[in-house]
Structures are given as structure tokens and as C-alpha cells.
Amino acid sequence: MIYLNYNNLDSETQERLLAKSKEEVTYRLGEDLKRFAEKHHLDFEALLHEEAVKNLYSYTYVFNI
């Protein structure tokens, strides 16, 4: 087995995983993030991107070869 982190993946895979992570974060935290962004005058998309990247680094990627 090979253990990788998000940085070790190719750019196409990173983009695909980032899109999925954004969907997951929006599902779990979407309303809370929107309220937080409005309250603190932040860009919601930038905040969503930041949370999605944090979410990606919480995963361990394992490949069987």
C-alpha cells in the first residue's frame, strides 16, 4: 500500500477532489458558513474554498498497487 497526502496527487485529481470537498463542506456547513461570512463581511466563496482545502487535508489517501 502507498500512503499519499493531497499534495502528492496530480493536478487533475486535486481539482476533482476539491470540487467534491466543496460539495461536502457546503452540505455540512453551508448555512453556518454563509452566516459567518455575512457577519464578518467575508467572501463566501473564498471561505468555502479554504474550508474545502482543510477538509481535504484531513483525509489519508491509500492506494493498492
C-alpha positions in Angstrom: 0.0 0.0 0.0 1.1 3.5 -0.7 0.0 6.4 1.5 -0.2 9.9 0.0 -1.4 13.3 1.0 -3.3 15.8 -1.1 -0.1 17.5 -2.4 1.2 14.2 -3.9 -1.7 13.8 -6.2 -1.7 15.1 -9.8 -3.5 18.4 -10.6 -6.5 16.8 -12.3 -7.1 14.6 -9.3 -6.7 17.5 -6.9 -9.3 19.6 -8.8 -11.8 16.7 -8.8 -11.3 16.1 -5.1 -11.5 19.8 -4.3 -14.9 20.0 -6.1 -16.2 17.0 -4.2 -14.9 18.5 -0.9 -16.7 21.8 -1.7 -19.9 19.9 -2.2 -19.4 18.0 1.1 -18.5 21.2 3.1 -21.5 23.0 1.6 -23.8 20.2 2.6 -22.4 20.0 6.2 -21.6 23.7 6.9 -23.1 25.7 4.1 -25.7 27.8 6.1 -23.2 28.3 9.0 -20.5 29.5 6.6 -22.9 31.9 4.9 -23.9 33.4 8.2 -20.3 33.7 9.3 -19.3 35.3 6.0 -22.1 37.8 6.2 -21.5 38.6 9.9 -17.7 39.2 9.3 -18.0 40.7 5.8 -16.0 37.9 4.2 -16.2 36.4 0.7 -18.3 33.2 1.0 -16.5 31.5 -2.0 -13.1 32.2 -0.5 -14.2 30.9 2.9 -15.7 27.8 1.2 -12.5 27.2 -0.7 -10.5 27.5 2.5 -12.7 25.0 4.4 -12.7 22.6 1.5 -8.9 22.5 1.4 -8.8 22.0 5.2 -11.3 19.1 4.7 -9.0 17.5 2.0 -6.0 17.5 4.3 -8.0 15.6 6.9 -8.1 12.6 4.6 -5.5 9.8 4.2 -5.2 8.6 0.6 -4.3 4.9 0.3 -3.7 3.1 -3.0 -3.2 -0.6 -3.5 -0.9 -1.4 -6.4 
